[in-house]
Amino acid sequence: MINKSKENGLLNIVLNILLPTFILIKLSKDVYLGPTYGFCLALSFPLIYSAYSLIKHKTFNLMSVLGFVSILLTGGIGLLKIDSQWIAVKEAAVPAIIGLSLLFTYNSNFLPKMLSNLLDMKTITTALEEANSLTLFETAQKRALLGVVASFMVSAVLNFALAKVVIKSPSGSEAFAAELGKMTALSFPVIALPATIILMGTIWFLVRKIHKLTNIPIEDLFII
């Protein structure tokens, strides 16, 4: 079942990116909170937000759980002063696990749920049934899923590369906290943007396919 409540996009960005970045770069210096307390405070915002989101939406899907675990692992690496190079492994592992899980579970509801938030699937399904094109649409969905998987795998590679370039200092240090803040700030333009472009291309492929199979005008396919 799809939860109808919508997340606040601005609040998401503020709590998951802007506030942690500011705290890690500015407040984690020894003259303020120090790296340990600064690290704990910075992680508390995305951690609490993730827990709140999971409880509110009552949907413990793989991506939500992995995102939650990712924050805990980042905290563990920093607070326990584990080799900082594990940050790169962790950053790559999360999107890679999501991508591979989707690749090996073609029957996953991930793509249908995503489409139902964008397209008028009730009207589309009726039109596909009338045109005897449901099988062709299912085949197109499987191909589109490969595009979704590709977006996660690109994200994994970029995550790893960004972490290797930015994170140089020992975990738990003031410099490490600042580098983690810098990596968080760079994550959107370097990682999220390319992955989103691939994902949008995948959705556009499906929209064009639906239009071809049903003859419904493209502008009428979307939920207004």
Buried (B, 14 or more C-beta within 10 A) or exposed (E): EEEEEEEEEEEEEBBBBBBBBBBBBEBBBEEEBBBBBBBBBBBBBBBEBBEEBBEEBEBEBBBBEBBBBBBEBBBBBBBEBBEBBBBBBBBBBBBBBBBBBBBEEEEBEBBEBBBBEEBBBEBBEEBBEEEEBEEBBEEBBEEBBEBBBBBBBBBBBBBBBBBBBBBEBEBBBBBBBBBBBBBBBBBEEBBBEBBEEBBEEBBEBBBEBBBEBBEBEEEEBEEE
